[in-house]
Amino acid sequence: MNMVFVLVLLSLALAGFAVWALIWAINKNQFDDLDSPAYSILDDDNEPNLPANKAKQETEE
């Protein structure tokens, strides 16, 4: 019976932490823009000094 009280208190503490984390995320504007970061991977990097491009240029010469 004592274990039930421990589990109830533990579940209430976990639920309280989850509510606090949700409120913190909302106040820190974590949910403002959910679509734009997903498209950032599609941006083309045209920098010639990237390490991969630099190694490719050296092998071509």
C-alpha positions as CSV (number, residue, x, y, z in Angstrom):
1,M,0.0,0.0,0.0
2,N,2.9,2.3,0.7
3,M,4.2,1.8,-2.8
4,V,0.9,3.1,-4.2
5,F,1.5,6.4,-2.4
6,V,5.0,6.6,-3.7
7,L,3.8,6.0,-7.3
8,V,1.0,8.5,-7.0
9,L,3.4,11.2,-5.8
10,L,6.0,10.3,-8.4
11,S,3.3,10.5,-11.2
12,L,2.1,13.8,-9.9
13,A,5.6,15.2,-9.8
14,L,6.2,14.0,-13.4
15,A,2.9,15.5,-14.6
16,G,3.8,18.8,-12.9
17,F,7.2,18.8,-14.6
18,A,5.6,18.1,-17.9
19,V,3.1,21.0,-17.4
20,W,6.0,23.3,-16.4
21,A,8.1,22.3,-19.4
22,L,5.1,23.0,-21.7
23,I,4.5,26.4,-20.2
24,W,8.2,27.3,-20.4
25,A,8.3,26.3,-24.1
26,I,5.2,28.4,-24.8
27,N,6.7,31.4,-23.0
28,K,10.0,31.1,-24.8
29,N,8.3,31.1,-28.2
30,Q,9.4,27.5,-29.1
31,F,6.2,26.9,-31.1
32,D,6.0,30.1,-33.2
33,D,7.5,28.9,-36.5
34,L,7.2,25.2,-37.0
35,D,7.5,25.1,-40.9
36,S,10.5,27.3,-41.8
37,P,13.2,25.3,-40.1
38,A,12.2,22.1,-42.0
39,Y,12.9,23.9,-45.3
40,S,16.3,25.2,-44.3
41,I,17.9,21.8,-45.3
42,L,16.9,22.5,-48.9
43,D,18.8,25.8,-49.1
44,D,21.8,25.6,-51.5
45,D,25.2,26.4,-50.1
46,N,27.3,28.1,-52.8
47,E,30.3,28.8,-50.7
48,P,33.5,27.7,-52.5
49,N,35.6,27.4,-49.3
50,L,33.6,24.5,-47.8
51,P,35.9,21.6,-46.9
52,A,34.1,19.2,-49.3
53,N,34.3,21.6,-52.2
54,K,38.0,22.5,-51.4
55,A,39.0,18.8,-51.5
56,K,37.1,18.3,-54.7
57,Q,38.8,21.3,-56.4
58,E,42.2,20.0,-55.4
59,T,41.6,16.6,-57.0
60,E,40.3,18.2,-60.2
61,E,43.4,20.3,-60.6
